[in-house]
Amino acid sequence: MAENTVLNGDLNAVKTAQKANILSLFTSGSTLICCALPATLVAIGSAATLTSLISYFPQLIWISEHKSLIFGLAGVMLAIAGYLQWQARNAPCPADLNLAEICAKTRRSALRVYWLSVVIFAIGVFFAFIAPLLI
């Protein structure tokens, strides 16, 4: 009974880390929408496309004006997801071979999602804060 409780607690840790990774992916994606997308459109000469995009989605202006808040929240989510990922790294998988294989695949995919979120966040940071200093 005690072993089952420990196993369920470890599985819950893995599921929590997975949910945090997905949320961090969405918050990192918002950093691209805020800064990388407009910069890329202007860089390739598609200012008209950017204007059309802003006319359809005027919220993009608010997101761009509050980029420090957006990046702060995304950074906090990445830190939380990284911590939860770290906590779940050694959680045992079930003894059943099929379930253990699914557990291992899920753990690898969650790690990929996390690192994809980090890369997206880094691209957003570059376009929002570093690239303007280079000009």
N, CA, C and O atoms as CSV, one atom per row, in Angstrom:
chain,resi,resn,atom,element,x,y,z
A,1,MET,N,N,0.824,-1.195,0.000
A,1,MET,CA,C,0.000,0.000,0.000
A,1,MET,C,C,0.863,1.252,0.000
A,1,MET,O,O,0.590,2.201,-0.735
A,2,ALA,N,N,1.914,1.254,0.833
A,2,ALA,CA,C,2.792,2.425,0.901
A,2,ALA,C,C,3.533,2.613,-0.413
A,2,ALA,O,O,3.744,3.745,-0.847
A,3,GLU,N,N,3.938,1.494,-1.063
A,3,GLU,CA,C,4.616,1.590,-2.346
A,3,GLU,C,C,3.705,2.195,-3.399
A,3,GLU,O,O,4.157,2.995,-4.218
A,4,ASN,N,N,2.437,1.830,-3.393
A,4,ASN,CA,C,1.473,2.368,-4.341
A,4,ASN,C,C,1.315,3.872,-4.147
A,4,ASN,O,O,1.209,4.611,-5.126
A,5,THR,N,N,1.299,4.331,-2.904
A,5,THR,CA,C,1.170,5.755,-2.622
A,5,THR,C,C,2.380,6.515,-3.147
A,5,THR,O,O,2.241,7.597,-3.717
A,6,VAL,N,N,3.579,5.942,-2.952
A,6,VAL,CA,C,4.797,6.585,-3.450
A,6,VAL,C,C,4.773,6.634,-4.971
A,6,VAL,O,O,5.103,7.662,-5.562
A,7,LEU,N,N,4.386,5.535,-5.610
A,7,LEU,CA,C,4.324,5.487,-7.062
A,7,LEU,C,C,3.336,6.506,-7.592
A,7,LEU,O,O,3.638,7.206,-8.559
A,8,ASN,N,N,2.154,6.610,-6.981
A,8,ASN,CA,C,1.168,7.603,-7.411
A,8,ASN,C,C,1.698,9.019,-7.228
A,8,ASN,O,O,1.453,9.885,-8.069
A,9,GLY,N,N,2.420,9.263,-6.139
A,9,GLY,CA,C,3.003,10.583,-5.915
A,9,GLY,C,C,4.028,10.927,-6.982
A,9,GLY,O,O,4.088,12.066,-7.445
A,10,ASP,N,N,4.855,9.923,-7.382
A,10,ASP,CA,C,5.840,10.151,-8.429
A,10,ASP,C,C,5.166,10.375,-9.777
A,10,ASP,O,O,5.593,11.233,-10.549
A,11,LEU,N,N,4.120,9.610,-10.065
A,11,LEU,CA,C,3.393,9.809,-11.319
A,11,LEU,C,C,2.731,11.180,-11.340
A,11,LEU,O,O,2.685,11.824,-12.388
A,12,ASN,N,N,2.222,11.632,-10.212
A,12,ASN,CA,C,1.643,12.965,-10.147
A,12,ASN,C,C,2.709,14.027,-10.391
A,12,ASN,O,O,2.431,15.047,-11.020
A,13,ALA,N,N,3.916,13.800,-9.906
A,13,ALA,CA,C,5.011,14.749,-10.143
A,13,ALA,C,C,5.327,14.836,-11.631
A,13,ALA,O,O,5.558,15.924,-12.158
A,14,VAL,N,N,5.336,13.694,-12.304
A,14,VAL,CA,C,5.597,13.677,-13.744
A,14,VAL,C,C,4.482,14.397,-14.490
A,14,VAL,O,O,4.752,15.182,-15.398
A,15,LYS,N,N,3.228,14.136,-14.116
A,15,LYS,CA,C,2.099,14.797,-14.780
A,15,LYS,C,C,2.111,16.297,-14.530
A,15,LYS,O,O,1.807,17.077,-15.432
A,16,THR,N,N,2.457,16.708,-13.320
A,16,THR,CA,C,2.528,18.136,-13.005
A,16,THR,C,C,3.622,18.802,-13.820
A,16,THR,O,O,3.426,19.901,-14.337
A,17,ALA,N,N,4.766,18.155,-13.941
A,17,ALA,CA,C,5.863,18.700,-14.748
A,17,ALA,C,C,5.440,18.819,-16.204
A,17,ALA,O,O,5.778,19.792,-16.877
A,18,GLN,N,N,4.701,17.830,-16.685
A,18,GLN,CA,C,4.231,17.844,-18.061
A,18,GLN,C,C,3.287,19.022,-18.302
A,18,GLN,O,O,3.403,19.713,-19.314
A,19,LYS,N,N,2.368,19.250,-17.389
A,19,LYS,CA,C,1.435,20.379,-17.517
A,19,LYS,C,C,2.172,21.702,-17.469
A,19,LYS,O,O,1.856,22.616,-18.229
A,20,ALA,N,N,3.152,21.815,-16.583
A,20,ALA,CA,C,3.932,23.048,-16.491
A,20,ALA,C,C,4.729,23.280,-17.771
A,20,ALA,O,O,4.883,24.422,-18.202
A,21,ASN,N,N,5.234,22.213,-18.381
A,21,ASN,CA,C,5.968,22.352,-19.647
A,21,ASN,C,C,5.065,22.882,-20.751
A,21,ASN,O,O,5.472,23.748,-21.526
A,22,ILE,N,N,3.861,22.375,-20.827
A,22,ILE,CA,C,2.933,22.830,-21.861
A,22,ILE,C,C,2.564,24.291,-21.633
A,22,ILE,O,O,2.507,25.072,-22.583
A,23,LEU,N,N,2.314,24.663,-20.381
A,23,LEU,CA,C,2.014,26.056,-20.078
A,23,LEU,C,C,3.200,26.955,-20.391
A,23,LEU,O,O,3.020,28.068,-20.885
A,24,SER,N,N,4.408,26.487,-20.112
A,24,SER,CA,C,5.592,27.289,-20.425
A,24,SER,C,C,5.767,27.440,-21.929
A,24,SER,O,O,6.261,28.468,-22.392
A,25,LEU,N,N,5.370,26.431,-22.697
A,25,LEU,CA,C,5.425,26.533,-24.150
A,25,LEU,C,C,4.503,27.638,-24.644
A,25,LEU,O,O,4.888,28.418,-25.515
A,26,PHE,N,N,3.290,27.717,-24.098
A,26,PHE,CA,C,2.367,28.770,-24.505
A,26,PHE,C,C,2.860,30.146,-24.096
A,26,PHE,O,O,2.749,31.094,-24.874
A,27,THR,N,N,3.402,30.277,-22.889
A,27,THR,CA,C,3.899,31.591,-22.466
A,27,THR,C,C,5.129,31.984,-23.268
A,27,THR,O,O,5.316,33.163,-23.568
A,28,SER,N,N,5.971,31.021,-23.620
A,28,SER,CA,C,7.130,31.329,-24.466
A,28,SER,C,C,6.674,31.723,-25.863
A,28,SER,O,O,7.257,32.611,-26.486
A,29,GLY,N,N,5.641,31.070,-26.347
A,29,GLY,CA,C,5.090,31.418,-27.659
A,29,GLY,C,C,4.586,32.842,-27.709
A,29,GLY,O,O,4.664,33.495,-28.750
A,30,SER,N,N,4.068,33.330,-26.594
A,30,SER,CA,C,3.590,34.712,-26.570
A,30,SER,C,C,4.738,35.700,-26.724
A,30,SER,O,O,4.535,36.808,-27.219
A,31,THR,N,N,5.949,35.313,-26.303
A,31,THR,CA,C,7.092,36.201,-26.490
A,31,THR,C,C,7.448,36.324,-27.969
A,31,THR,O,O,7.909,37.376,-28.412
A,32,LEU,N,N,7.236,35.259,-28.730
A,32,LEU,CA,C,7.477,35.342,-30.170
A,32,LEU,C,C,6.454,36.238,-30.843
A,32,LEU,O,O,6.792,37.036,-31.718
A,33,ILE,N,N,5.200,36.102,-30.430
A,33,ILE,CA,C,4.138,36.921,-31.010
A,33,ILE,C,C,4.394,38.388,-30.714
A,33,ILE,O,O,4.178,39.251,-31.565
A,34,CYS,N,N,4.850,38.659,-29.515
A,34,CYS,CA,C,5.077,40.030,-29.075
A,34,CYS,C,C,6.190,40.703,-29.843
A,34,CYS,O,O,6.055,41.857,-30.249
A,35,CYS,N,N,7.285,40.003,-30.046
A,35,CYS,CA,C,8.470,40.705,-30.519
A,35,CYS,C,C,9.114,40.115,-31.765
A,35,CYS,O,O,9.494,40.861,-32.667
A,36,ALA,N,N,9.242,38.821,-31.837
A,36,ALA,CA,C,9.950,38.214,-32.961
A,36,ALA,C,C,9.145,38.315,-34.254
A,36,ALA,O,O,9.710,38.610,-35.307
A,37,LEU,N,N,7.852,38.079,-34.193
A,37,LEU,CA,C,7.017,38.138,-35.391
A,37,LEU,C,C,7.010,39.536,-36.011
A,37,LEU,O,O,7.271,39.658,-37.207
A,38,PRO,N,N,6.724,40.593,-35.249
A,38,PRO,CA,C,6.763,41.923,-35.867
A,38,PRO,C,C,8.142,42.285,-36.409
A,38,PRO,O,O,8.245,42.869,-37.488
A,39,ALA,N,N,9.200,41.947,-35.679
A,39,ALA,CA,C,10.552,42.272,-36.148
A,39,ALA,C,C,10.873,41.525,-37.435
A,39,ALA,O,O,11.479,42.090,-38.346
A,40,THR,N,N,10.477,40.272,-37.516
A,40,THR,CA,C,10.737,39.484,-38.715
A,40,THR,C,C,9.959,40.029,-39.906
A,40,THR,O,O,10.501,40.140,-41.005
A,41,LEU,N,N,8.695,40.367,-39.690
A,41,LEU,CA,C,7.888,40.907,-40.789
A,41,LEU,C,C,8.463,42.221,-41.309
A,41,LEU,O,O,8.489,42.445,-42.519
A,42,VAL,N,N,8.914,43.072,-40.430
A,42,VAL,CA,C,9.507,44.341,-40.858
A,42,VAL,C,C,10.839,44.084,-41.563
A,42,VAL,O,O,11.149,44.728,-42.565
A,43,ALA,N,N,11.625,43.142,-41.036
A,43,ALA,CA,C,12.936,42.850,-41.619
A,43,ALA,C,C,12.828,42.309,-43.042
A,43,ALA,O,O,13.689,42.592,-43.874
A,44,ILE,N,N,11.790,41.541,-43.330
A,44,ILE,CA,C,11.652,40.995,-44.686
A,44,ILE,C,C,10.831,41.901,-45.591
A,44,ILE,O,O,10.511,41.536,-46.722
A,45,GLY,N,N,10.492,43.077,-45.090
A,45,GLY,CA,C,9.787,44.043,-45.919
A,45,GLY,C,C,8.294,43.822,-46.003
A,45,GLY,O,O,7.672,44.214,-46.990
A,46,SER,N,N,7.717,43.221,-45.020
A,46,SER,CA,C,6.278,42.956,-45.023
A,46,SER,C,C,5.559,43.828,-44.001
A,46,SER,O,O,4.768,43.335,-43.198
A,47,ALA,N,N,5.835,45.109,-44.039
A,47,ALA,CA,C,5.187,46.025,-43.096
A,47,ALA,C,C,3.680,46.052,-43.321
A,47,ALA,O,O,2.912,46.220,-42.373
A,48,ALA,N,N,3.255,45.887,-44.566
A,48,ALA,CA,C,1.816,45.861,-44.848
A,48,ALA,C,C,1.160,44.645,-44.191
A,48,ALA,O,O,0.038,44.733,-43.692
A,49,THR,N,N,1.855,43.525,-44.194
A,49,THR,CA,C,1.335,42.329,-43.536
A,49,THR,C,C,1.225,42.562,-42.039
A,49,THR,O,O,0.244,42.161,-41.412
A,50,LEU,N,N,2.228,43.208,-41.469
A,50,LEU,CA,C,2.198,43.522,-40.043
A,50,LEU,C,C,1.034,44.460,-39.727
A,50,LEU,O,O,0.352,44.286,-38.717
A,51,THR,N,N,0.808,45.442,-40.579
A,51,THR,CA,C,-0.312,46.362,-40.373
A,51,THR,C,C,-1.647,45.632,-40.430
A,51,THR,O,O,-2.533,45.886,-39.614
A,52,SER,N,N,-1.790,44.731,-41.387
A,52,SER,CA,C,-3.022,43.937,-41.478
A,52,SER,C,C,-3.196,43.056,-40.255
A,52,SER,O,O,-4.301,42.923,-39.730
A,53,LEU,N,N,-2.106,42.454,-39.803
A,53,LEU,CA,C,-2.153,41.592,-38.627
A,53,LEU,C,C,-2.589,42.377,-37.398
A,53,LEU,O,O,-3.393,41.897,-36.599
A,54,ILE,N,N,-2.059,43.578,-37.251
A,54,ILE,CA,C,-2.429,44.414,-36.104
A,54,ILE,C,C,-3.877,44.878,-36.206
A,54,ILE,O,O,-4.555,45.015,-35.188
A,55,SER,N,N,-4.354,45.119,-37.419
A,55,SER,CA,C,-5.753,45.547,-37.550
A,55,SER,C,C,-6.709,44.407,-37.192
A,55,SER,O,O,-7.798,44.656,-36.674
A,56,TYR,N,N,-6.314,43.161,-37.464
A,56,TYR,CA,C,-7.149,42.015,-37.095
A,56,TYR,C,C,-7.002,41.642,-35.622
A,56,TYR,O,O,-7.958,41.197,-34.987
A,57,PHE,N,N,-5.798,41.829,-35.088
A,57,PHE,CA,C,-5.508,41.477,-33.690
A,57,PHE,C,C,-4.898,42.682,-32.978
A,57,PHE,O,O,-3.683,42.736,-32.789
A,58,PRO,N,N,-5.726,43.647,-32.582
A,58,PRO,CA,C,-5.179,44.840,-31.921
A,58,PRO,C,C,-4.538,44.545,-30.559
A,58,PRO,O,O,-3.837,45.394,-30.009
A,59,GLN,N,N,-4.774,43.359,-30.021
A,59,GLN,CA,C,-4.157,42.977,-28.745
A,59,GLN,C,C,-2.640,42.880,-28.874
A,59,GLN,O,O,-1.928,42.957,-27.873
A,60,LEU,N,N,-2.144,42.713,-30.084
A,60,LEU,CA,C,-0.702,42.642,-30.294
A,60,LEU,C,C,-0.007,43.923,-29.837
A,60,LEU,O,O,1.133,43.886,-29.376
A,61,ILE,N,N,-0.686,45.030,-29.964
A,61,ILE,CA,C,-0.107,46.302,-29.523
A,61,ILE,C,C,0.054,46.293,-28.013
A,61,ILE,O,O,1.098,46.691,-27.496
A,62,TRP,N,N,-0.982,45.839,-27.297
A,62,TRP,CA,C,-0.891,45.771,-25.831
A,62,TRP,C,C,0.227,44.832,-25.406
A,62,TRP,O,O,0.992,45.141,-24.493
A,63,ILE,N,N,0.320,43.684,-26.069
A,63,ILE,CA,C,1.372,42.722,-25.733
A,63,ILE,C,C,2.744,43.338,-25.959
A,63,ILE,O,O,3.641,43.160,-25.134
A,64,SER,N,N,2.923,44.053,-27.053
A,64,SER,CA,C,4.213,44.685,-27.332
A,64,SER,C,C,4.533,45.790,-26.336
A,64,SER,O,O,5.689,45.962,-25.950
A,65,GLU,N,N,3.523,46.535,-25.921
A,65,GLU,CA,C,3.748,47.604,-24.942
A,65,GLU,C,C,4.114,47.054,-23.569
A,65,GLU,O,O,4.812,47.721,-22.805
A,66,HIS,N,N,3.661,45.861,-23.247
A,66,HIS,CA,C,3.908,45.253,-21.937
A,66,HIS,C,C,4.845,44.047,-22.048
A,66,HIS,O,O,4.653,43.039,-21.368
A,67,LYS,N,N,5.854,44.159,-22.905
A,67,LYS,CA,C,6.733,43.017,-23.136
A,67,LYS,C,C,7.530,42.625,-21.895
A,67,LYS,O,O,7.858,41.451,-21.724
A,68,SER,N,N,7.845,43.577,-21.032
A,68,SER,CA,C,8.573,43.218,-19.807
A,68,SER,C,C,7.733,42.287,-18.937
A,68,SER,O,O,8.246,41.319,-18.377
A,69,LEU,N,N,6.442,42.584,-18.828
A,69,LEU,CA,C,5.534,41.731,-18.061
A,69,LEU,C,C,5.408,40.355,-18.712
A,69,LEU,O,O,5.456,39.332,-18.029
A,70,ILE,N,N,5.248,40.337,-20.027
A,70,ILE,CA,C,5.110,39.072,-20.760
A,70,ILE,C,C,6.359,38.212,-20.579
A,70,ILE,O,O,6.267,37.017,-20.297
A,71,PHE,N,N,7.526,38.833,-20.745
A,71,PHE,CA,C,8.760,38.065,-20.591
A,71,PHE,C,C,8.996,37.650,-19.147
A,71,PHE,O,O,9.528,36.571,-18.891
A,72,GLY,N,N,8.609,38.486,-18.216
A,72,GLY,CA,C,8.739,38.125,-16.806
A,72,GLY,C,C,7.895,36.909,-16.460
A,72,GLY,O,O,8.374,35.972,-15.822
A,73,LEU,N,N,6.630,36.929,-16.887
A,73,LEU,CA,C,5.752,35.783,-16.630
A,73,LEU,C,C,6.249,34.521,-17.328
A,73,LEU,O,O,6.219,33.432,-16.756
A,74,ALA,N,N,6.705,34.679,-18.569
A,74,ALA,CA,C,7.219,33.519,-19.298
A,74,ALA,C,C,8.474,32.965,-18.623
A,74,ALA,O,O,8.653,31.750,-18.543
A,75,GLY,N,N,9.336,33.848,-18.143
A,75,GLY,CA,C,10.541,33.404,-17.445
A,75,GLY,C,C,10.217,32.668,-16.155
A,75,GLY,O,O,10.840,31.656,-15.835
A,76,VAL,N,N,9.241,33.181,-15.416
A,76,VAL,CA,C,8.818,32.509,-14.183
A,76,VAL,C,C,8.238,31.138,-14.511
A,76,VAL,O,O,8.537,30.161,-13.824
A,77,MET,N,N,7.420,31.057,-15.542
A,77,MET,CA,C,6.843,29.759,-15.924
A,77,MET,C,C,7.933,28.780,-16.357
A,77,MET,O,O,7.865,27.593,-16.036
A,78,LEU,N,N,8.933,29.270,-17.082
A,78,LEU,CA,C,10.035,28.392,-17.477
A,78,LEU,C,C,10.822,27.917,-16.266
A,78,LEU,O,O,11.237,26.759,-16.204
A,79,ALA,N,N,11.026,28.805,-15.308
A,79,ALA,CA,C,11.746,28.406,-14.093
A,79,ALA,C,C,10.957,27.348,-13.316
A,79,ALA,O,O,11.529,26.366,-12.842
A,80,ILE,N,N,9.653,27.550,-13.189
A,80,ILE,CA,C,8.812,26.574,-12.484
A,80,ILE,C,C,8.806,25.240,-13.238
A,80,ILE,O,O,8.943,24.177,-12.633
A,81,ALA,N,N,8.646,25.307,-14.563
A,81,ALA,CA,C,8.627,24.072,-15.359
A,81,ALA,C,C,9.971,23.358,-15.274
A,81,ALA,O,O,10.015,22.130,-15.196
A,82,GLY,N,N,11.062,24.110,-15.288
A,82,GLY,CA,C,12.385,23.499,-15.161
A,82,GLY,C,C,12.564,22.827,-13.808
A,82,GLY,O,O,13.108,21.726,-13.722
A,83,TYR,N,N,12.107,23.489,-12.755
A,83,TYR,CA,C,12.195,22.903,-11.419
A,83,TYR,C,C,11.364,21.618,-11.329
A,83,TYR,O,O,11.834,20.606,-10.809
A,84,LEU,N,N,10.138,21.664,-11.834
A,84,LEU,CA,C,9.285,20.470,-11.799
A,84,LEU,C,C,9.851,19.355,-12.670
A,84,LEU,O,O,9.753,18.177,-12.328
A,85,GLN,N,N,10.441,19.737,-13.794
A,85,GLN,CA,C,11.086,18.744,-14.663
A,85,GLN,C,C,12.248,18.089,-13.916
A,85,GLN,O,O,12.438,16.876,-13.992
A,86,TRP,N,N,13.014,18.894,-13.201
A,86,TRP,CA,C,14.136,18.382,-12.421
A,86,TRP,C,C,13.654,17.441,-11.317
A,86,TRP,O,O,14.259,16.399,-11.068
A,87,GLN,N,N,12.564,17.820,-10.664
A,87,GLN,CA,C,12.024,16.981,-9.591
A,87,GLN,C,C,11.516,15.643,-10.128
A,87,GLN,O,O,11.623,14.629,-9.438
A,88,ALA,N,N,10.978,15.621,-11.320
A,88,ALA,CA,C,10.369,14.410,-11.874
A,88,ALA,C,C,11.371,13.537,-12.634
A,88,ALA,O,O,11.006,12.463,-13.111
A,89,ARG,N,N,12.612,13.975,-12.751
A,89,ARG,CA,C,13.580,13.262,-13.587
A,89,ARG,C,C,13.860,11.840,-13.102
A,89,ARG,O,O,14.113,10.953,-13.917
A,90,ASN,N,N,13.820,11.612,-11.803
A,90,ASN,CA,C,14.131,10.291,-11.254
A,90,ASN,C,C,12.897,9.552,-10.738
A,90,ASN,O,O,13.020,8.534,-10.057
A,91,ALA,N,N,11.732,10.054,-11.058
A,91,ALA,CA,C,10.507,9.377,-10.604
A,91,ALA,C,C,10.425,8.012,-11.290
A,91,ALA,O,O,10.646,7.914,-12.497
A,92,PRO,N,N,10.115,6.977,-10.543
A,92,PRO,CA,C,10.077,5.636,-11.150
A,92,PRO,C,C,8.887,5.480,-12.089
A,92,PRO,O,O,7.827,6.076,-11.892
A,93,CYS,N,N,9.094,4.670,-13.103
A,93,CYS,CA,C,8.010,4.323,-14.015
A,93,CYS,C,C,7.379,3.021,-13.515
A,93,CYS,O,O,8.002,2.300,-12.735
A,94,PRO,N,N,6.165,2.710,-13.949
A,94,PRO,CA,C,5.497,1.473,-13.514
A,94,PRO,C,C,6.307,0.227,-13.907
A,94,PRO,O,O,7.123,0.269,-14.827
A,95,ALA,N,N,6.068,-0.861,-13.203
A,95,ALA,CA,C,6.775,-2.121,-13.454
A,95,ALA,C,C,6.311,-2.792,-14.743
A,95,ALA,O,O,7.080,-3.522,-15.368
A,96,ASP,N,N,5.073,-2.555,-15.146
A,96,ASP,CA,C,4.549,-3.121,-16.385
A,96,ASP,C,C,5.367,-2.577,-17.562
A,96,ASP,O,O,5.559,-1.366,-17.668
A,97,LEU,N,N,5.845,-3.451,-18.439
A,97,LEU,CA,C,6.720,-3.039,-19.536
A,97,LEU,C,C,6.063,-2.027,-20.475
A,97,LEU,O,O,6.693,-1.051,-20.884
A,98,ASN,N,N,4.799,-2.264,-20.812
A,98,ASN,CA,C,4.105,-1.322,-21.702
A,98,ASN,C,C,3.961,0.048,-21.051
A,98,ASN,O,O,4.213,1.074,-21.682
A,99,LEU,N,N,3.559,0.055,-19.799
A,99,LEU,CA,C,3.406,1.325,-19.100
A,99,LEU,C,C,4.748,2.009,-18.869
A,99,LEU,O,O,4.836,3.236,-18.915
A,100,ALA,N,N,5.789,1.225,-18.621
A,100,ALA,CA,C,7.123,1.790,-18.432
A,100,ALA,C,C,7.622,2.440,-19.713
A,100,ALA,O,O,8.258,3.493,-19.671
A,101,GLU,N,N,7.337,1.819,-20.850
A,101,GLU,CA,C,7.737,2.389,-22.137
A,101,GLU,C,C,6.990,3.698,-22.398
A,101,GLU,O,O,7.581,4.679,-22.850
A,102,ILE,N,N,5.698,3.705,-22.111
A,102,ILE,CA,C,4.903,4.923,-22.276
A,102,ILE,C,C,5.406,6.018,-21.336
A,102,ILE,O,O,5.488,7.186,-21.718
A,103,CYS,N,N,5.738,5.635,-20.120
A,103,CYS,CA,C,6.260,6.583,-19.137
A,103,CYS,C,C,7.563,7.211,-19.633
A,103,CYS,O,O,7.745,8.425,-19.541
A,104,ALA,N,N,8.461,6.388,-20.156
A,104,ALA,CA,C,9.752,6.887,-20.645
A,104,ALA,C,C,9.561,7.810,-21.848
A,104,ALA,O,O,10.220,8.846,-21.949
A,105,LYS,N,N,8.656,7.434,-22.766
A,105,LYS,CA,C,8.381,8.284,-23.931
A,105,LYS,C,C,7.779,9.615,-23.499
A,105,LYS,O,O,8.142,10.669,-24.022
A,106,THR,N,N,6.864,9.558,-22.548
A,106,THR,CA,C,6.243,10.780,-22.047
A,106,THR,C,C,7.273,11.685,-21.401
A,106,THR,O,O,7.250,12.901,-21.592
A,107,ARG,N,N,8.170,11.097,-20.642
A,107,ARG,CA,C,9.215,11.878,-19.983
A,107,ARG,C,C,10.127,12.542,-21.017
A,107,ARG,O,O,10.489,13.708,-20.862
A,108,ARG,N,N,10.502,11.807,-22.074
A,108,ARG,CA,C,11.350,12.384,-23.125
A,108,ARG,C,C,10.622,13.495,-23.872
A,108,ARG,O,O,11.207,14.538,-24.162
A,109,SER,N,N,9.348,13.274,-24.185
A,109,SER,CA,C,8.605,14.312,-24.912
A,109,SER,C,C,8.402,15.546,-24.046
A,109,SER,O,O,8.425,16.666,-24.557
A,110,ALA,N,N,8.204,15.362,-22.752
A,110,ALA,CA,C,8.068,16.514,-21.854
A,110,ALA,C,C,9.368,17.303,-21.801
A,110,ALA,O,O,9.343,18.532,-21.740
A,111,LEU,N,N,10.489,16.620,-21.823
A,111,LEU,CA,C,11.777,17.302,-21.819
A,111,LEU,C,C,11.992,18.058,-23.126
A,111,LEU,O,O,12.524,19.168,-23.123
A,112,ARG,N,N,11.584,17.466,-24.233
A,112,ARG,CA,C,11.677,18.161,-25.534
A,112,ARG,C,C,10.815,19.418,-25.544
A,112,ARG,O,O,11.250,20.467,-26.019
A,113,VAL,N,N,9.606,19.317,-25.028
A,113,VAL,CA,C,8.714,20.480,-24.967
A,113,VAL,C,C,9.342,21.576,-24.117
A,113,VAL,O,O,9.282,22.755,-24.468
A,114,TYR,N,N,9.941,21.188,-23.005
A,114,TYR,CA,C,10.584,22.175,-22.138
A,114,TYR,C,C,11.710,22.902,-22.874
A,114,TYR,O,O,11.772,24.132,-22.852
A,115,TRP,N,N,12.598,22.149,-23.526
A,115,TRP,CA,C,13.714,22.785,-24.213
A,115,TRP,C,C,13.251,23.586,-25.417
A,115,TRP,O,O,13.863,24.602,-25.747
A,116,LEU,N,N,12.195,23.157,-26.075
A,116,LEU,CA,C,11.612,23.968,-27.150
A,116,LEU,C,C,11.118,25.296,-26.592
A,116,LEU,O,O,11.296,26.340,-27.218
A,117,SER,N,N,10.499,25.258,-25.419
A,117,SER,CA,C,10.039,26.481,-24.761
A,117,SER,C,C,11.209,27.404,-24.445
A,117,SER,O,O,11.114,28.618,-24.621
A,118,VAL,N,N,12.301,26.830,-23.982
A,118,VAL,CA,C,13.489,27.634,-23.659
A,118,VAL,C,C,14.052,28.286,-24.926
A,118,VAL,O,O,14.430,29.457,-24.902
A,119,VAL,N,N,14.109,27.540,-26.018
A,119,VAL,CA,C,14.617,28.092,-27.279
A,119,VAL,C,C,13.707,29.214,-27.778
A,119,VAL,O,O,14.193,30.263,-28.201
A,120,ILE,N,N,12.405,29.005,-27.731
A,120,ILE,CA,C,11.461,30.032,-28.161
A,120,ILE,C,C,11.618,31.282,-27.296
A,120,ILE,O,O,11.608,32.401,-27.809
A,121,PHE,N,N,11.762,31.092,-26.000
A,121,PHE,CA,C,11.953,32.215,-25.084
A,121,PHE,C,C,13.243,32.961,-25.424
A,121,PHE,O,O,13.261,34.191,-25.433
A,122,ALA,N,N,14.309,32.234,-25.700
A,122,ALA,CA,C,15.584,32.869,-26.033
A,122,ALA,C,C,15.489,33.668,-27.331
A,122,ALA,O,O,16.052,34.758,-27.428
A,123,ILE,N,N,14.791,33.143,-28.313
A,123,ILE,CA,C,14.593,33.884,-29.566
A,123,ILE,C,C,13.811,35.167,-29.290
A,123,ILE,O,O,14.153,36.232,-29.804
A,124,GLY,N,N,12.766,35.060,-28.482
A,124,GLY,CA,C,11.989,36.249,-28.125
A,124,GLY,C,C,12.819,37.276,-27.382
A,124,GLY,O,O,12.709,38.473,-27.650
A,125,VAL,N,N,13.655,36.823,-26.443
A,125,VAL,CA,C,14.527,37.743,-25.703
A,125,VAL,C,C,15.477,38.451,-26.659
A,125,VAL,O,O,15.711,39.654,-26.536
A,126,PHE,N,N,16.024,37.701,-27.610
A,126,PHE,CA,C,16.929,38.319,-28.572
A,126,PHE,C,C,16.234,39.440,-29.344
A,126,PHE,O,O,16.756,40.551,-29.439
A,127,PHE,N,N,15.062,39.147,-29.892
A,127,PHE,CA,C,14.382,40.147,-30.703
A,127,PHE,C,C,13.837,41.308,-29.875
A,127,PHE,O,O,13.770,42.435,-30.366
A,128,ALA,N,N,13.454,41.056,-28.646
A,128,ALA,CA,C,12.855,42.116,-27.824
A,128,ALA,C,C,13.882,43.013,-27.161
A,128,ALA,O,O,13.675,44.222,-27.059
A,129,PHE,N,N,14.987,42.437,-26.709
A,129,PHE,CA,C,15.903,43.211,-25.880
A,129,PHE,C,C,17.304,43.362,-26.442
A,129,PHE,O,O,17.936,44.395,-26.226
A,130,ILE,N,N,17.812,42.360,-27.159
A,130,ILE,CA,C,19.195,42.415,-27.640
A,130,ILE,C,C,19.290,43.055,-29.021
A,130,ILE,O,O,20.125,43.934,-29.233
A,131,ALA,N,N,18.447,42.629,-29.964
A,131,ALA,CA,C,18.494,43.156,-31.321
A,131,ALA,C,C,18.332,44.677,-31.376
A,131,ALA,O,O,19.031,45.321,-32.159
A,132,PRO,N,N,17.437,45.283,-30.576
A,132,PRO,CA,C,17.340,46.747,-30.634
A,132,PRO,C,C,18.626,47.458,-30.193
A,132,PRO,O,O,18.888,48.579,-30.627
A,133,LEU,N,N,19.411,46.829,-29.353
A,133,LEU,CA,C,20.685,47.419,-28.922
A,133,LEU,C,C,21.747,47.331,-30.011
A,133,LEU,O,O,22.684,48.128,-30.028
A,134,LEU,N,N,21.607,46.374,-30.913
A,134,LEU,CA,C,22.585,46.163,-31.975
A,134,LEU,C,C,22.394,47.148,-33.132
A,134,LEU,O,O,23.303,47.351,-33.937
A,135,ILE,N,N,21.229,47.745,-33.207
A,135,ILE,CA,C,20.918,48.651,-34.328
A,135,ILE,C,C,21.491,50.018,-34.100
A,135,ILE,O,O,21.327,50.904,-34.938
